[in-house]
Amino acid sequence: MEHLRIVNETLAGERPADEQTHAAVAILAERLERLKQRSSLFAEIGFSPHVKRLKPQAQAMALGY
């Protein structure tokens, strides 16, 4: 739940979109993908547009850009 809190606080403007935020987004994306692989019930579930805007930044940071 810590990862959700970090992302929520970032989206609310309570904390910067820092490395910890991007790591939290990456972890949540990985968990969502695992759920989608386990069950088709999760196939249509995705992130909000606001979180999607954070996601490319998180991927770039993970790759070292």
Backbone as CSV, one residue per row, in Angstrom:
resi,resn,N_x,N_y,N_z,CA_x,CA_y,CA_z,C_x,C_y,C_z
1,MET,0.806,-1.201,0.000,0.000,0.000,0.000,0.856,1.274,0.000
2,GLU,2.096,1.124,0.407,3.008,2.269,0.416,3.162,2.859,-0.984
3,HIS,3.210,2.011,-1.994,3.390,2.481,-3.368,2.182,3.298,-3.818
4,LEU,1.001,2.850,-3.442,-0.211,3.613,-3.770,-0.198,4.974,-3.086
5,ARG,0.222,4.994,-1.833,0.269,6.258,-1.094,1.220,7.237,-1.763
6,ILE,2.372,6.762,-2.157,3.369,7.629,-2.794,2.814,8.216,-4.093
7,VAL,2.216,7.378,-4.922,1.657,7.862,-6.194,0.503,8.822,-5.944
8,ASN,-0.376,8.495,-5.012,-1.493,9.392,-4.700,-1.010,10.748,-4.217
9,GLU,-0.005,10.759,-3.362,0.528,12.029,-2.858,1.171,12.840,-3.980
10,THR,1.828,12.173,-4.899,2.425,12.871,-6.037,1.344,13.489,-6.904
11,LEU,0.313,12.724,-7.196,-0.771,13.228,-8.033,-1.533,14.369,-7.366
12,ALA,-1.578,14.356,-6.042,-2.264,15.418,-5.294,-1.380,16.653,-5.109
13,GLY,-0.130,16.568,-5.554,0.782,17.696,-5.410,1.393,17.815,-4.032
14,GLU,1.294,16.755,-3.249,1.816,16.775,-1.880,3.287,16.363,-1.809
15,ARG,3.812,15.836,-2.900,5.217,15.442,-2.948,5.672,15.545,-4.399
16,PRO,6.958,15.683,-4.633,7.449,15.795,-6.012,7.416,14.448,-6.730
17,ALA,7.436,14.510,-8.043,7.516,13.299,-8.849,8.987,12.892,-8.916
18,ASP,9.462,12.334,-7.829,10.872,11.997,-7.700,11.123,10.524,-8.024
19,GLU,12.341,10.082,-7.763,12.730,8.704,-8.047,11.849,7.704,-7.301
20,GLN,11.477,8.028,-6.081,10.626,7.132,-5.292,9.246,7.003,-5.936
21,THR,8.728,8.093,-6.458,7.437,8.055,-7.144,7.518,7.175,-8.379
22,HIS,8.561,7.362,-9.153,8.704,6.589,-10.386,8.908,5.109,-10.093
23,ALA,9.624,4.799,-9.033,9.793,3.404,-8.637,8.449,2.809,-8.224
24,ALA,7.644,3.584,-7.508,6.327,3.107,-7.079,5.428,2.839,-8.281
25,VAL,5.460,3.722,-9.277,4.662,3.519,-10.491,5.115,2.246,-11.199
26,ALA,6.403,2.043,-11.302,6.925,0.851,-11.969,6.492,-0.428,-11.246
27,ILE,6.532,-0.408,-9.930,6.128,-1.574,-9.145,4.635,-1.848,-9.324
28,LEU,3.830,-0.801,-9.277,2.391,-0.982,-9.469,2.079,-1.482,-10.872
29,ALA,2.803,-0.997,-11.873,2.596,-1.458,-13.253,2.943,-2.934,-13.377
30,GLU,4.020,-3.348,-12.733,4.412,-4.758,-12.754,3.347,-5.628,-12.089
31,ARG,2.836,-5.177,-10.970,1.803,-5.947,-10.262,0.527,-6.049,-11.086
32,LEU,0.165,-4.955,-11.757,-1.030,-4.977,-12.598,-0.846,-5.957,-13.752
33,GLU,0.329,-5.982,-14.348,0.589,-6.925,-15.439,0.493,-8.372,-14.962
34,ARG,0.976,-8.641,-13.759,0.867,-10.002,-13.218,-0.597,-10.392,-13.014
35,LEU,-1.407,-9.442,-12.534,-2.835,-9.724,-12.368,-3.493,-10.013,-13.712
36,LYS,-3.129,-9.253,-14.713,-3.697,-9.450,-16.050,-3.325,-10.818,-16.607
37,GLN,-2.130,-11.289,-16.297,-1.704,-12.608,-16.770,-2.446,-13.738,-16.059
38,ARG,-2.819,-13.487,-14.822,-3.502,-14.528,-14.033,-4.972,-14.666,-14.350
39,SER,-5.603,-13.558,-14.734,-7.042,-13.616,-14.950,-7.485,-12.574,-15.972
40,SER,-8.385,-12.991,-16.829,-8.930,-12.063,-17.822,-9.838,-11.015,-17.188
41,LEU,-10.201,-11.211,-15.932,-11.022,-10.221,-15.230,-10.324,-8.866,-15.156
42,PHE,-8.993,-8.873,-15.203,-8.218,-7.649,-15.071,-7.785,-7.063,-16.412
43,ALA,-8.202,-7.679,-17.501,-7.723,-7.304,-18.833,-7.978,-5.833,-19.174
44,GLU,-9.090,-5.299,-18.761,-9.453,-3.931,-19.127,-9.069,-2.890,-18.074
45,ILE,-8.404,-3.309,-17.027,-8.020,-2.391,-15.962,-6.700,-1.729,-16.323
46,GLY,-6.646,-0.434,-16.085,-5.431,0.308,-16.387,-5.293,1.511,-15.479
47,PHE,-4.239,2.251,-15.708,-3.976,3.443,-14.912,-4.726,4.643,-15.462
48,SER,-4.939,5.613,-14.604,-5.564,6.867,-15.024,-4.611,7.596,-15.964
49,PRO,-5.115,8.558,-16.739,-4.232,9.346,-17.617,-3.120,10.052,-16.835
50,HIS,-3.408,10.449,-15.614,-2.403,11.140,-14.802,-1.243,10.211,-14.455
51,VAL,-1.555,8.985,-14.080,-0.512,8.016,-13.758,0.214,7.600,-15.028
52,LYS,-0.506,7.488,-16.139,0.136,7.127,-17.408,1.189,8.157,-17.800
53,ARG,0.973,9.405,-17.457,1.974,10.431,-17.763,3.221,10.242,-16.905
54,LEU,3.074,9.699,-15.713,4.232,9.425,-14.856,4.983,8.185,-15.330
55,LYS,4.286,7.241,-15.908,4.869,5.948,-16.257,6.047,6.043,-17.229
56,PRO,5.966,6.809,-18.327,7.139,6.892,-19.211,8.372,7.465,-18.496
57,GLN,8.158,8.398,-17.592,9.270,8.958,-16.834,9.889,7.871,-15.954
58,ALA,9.063,7.021,-15.394,9.558,5.950,-14.537,10.370,4.957,-15.359
59,GLN,9.927,4.640,-16.552,10.653,3.710,-17.397,11.991,4.293,-17.809
60,ALA,12.029,5.569,-18.141,13.290,6.210,-18.527,14.278,6.211,-17.366
61,MET,13.793,6.461,-16.152,14.677,6.462,-14.988,15.220,5.060,-14.736
62,ALA,14.406,4.048,-14.946,14.849,2.671,-14.725,15.931,2.277,-15.733
63,LEU,15.868,2.857,-16.913,16.860,2.560,-17.940,18.100,3.435,-17.817
64,GLY,18.045,4.423,-16.954,19.208,5.268,-16.725,19.292,6.475,-17.634
65,TYR,18.183,6.890,-18.242,18.186,8.081,-19.099,18.048,9.342,-18.295
